[in-house]
């Protein structure tokens, strides 16, 4: 599969109602639900990026 055919993957950071932060991974049409209860936006972003790298290395 060439790099042109790979689905677009992105990490979105969201603030929950309780004031905590979480991340959502979107890969093409697949959406992995919100994960985590992080105290800062930076923590949520770092965790989301680490999870994304783990998913990419798994293939």
N, C-alpha and C positions, 0 to 999 in steps of 0.2 A: 504494500500500500504506500503510495507516494505521499509526501508531506502535503500536497495539494488536496488530497482526498480525505485527510483526517478531520474529524469534526472539531469545531471550535470549543475550547474548554475555558471556563472562567470561574473565578471564585468571587462570590458576592458576600459582603459583610452586612449584617442586619442587626439592628438594635431591637431587643425583645421588650415586651410590655413591662417586665420587672426591672428594666434598666441595664440588664446584662447584654453582652454581645454574642453573636453566633455567626457561623458561616454556612453558605450554601454553595455546593459545587454543581455547575451546569456543564454537561458534556453533550453537545449536539441537542437531541431532543430529550435526553435523560437528565432528570434533576434529582440529585441526592439531597434529602431533606436537611433542614437546619440542624447543626450539630454544635454542642457546647454551651457553656454558661460562663463566658469569660468576662472579667471585670473591666478590660480595656479593649478598645478597637484594635490596637496593635497586637495583642495576644491572639485575638480571633483571626486576624489576617495571617499571622505566622503559623498558627495551627492549620488553617485552611491550605496554605501553600505546602506545608509538610504532608498533609493528607493527599493533596493533588500529586505531588512527586511520588508518594508511595503507590498511588493508583497507576501512574504512568510506568513505574519500574516493575510493577506486577505483570504487565503484559509481556 
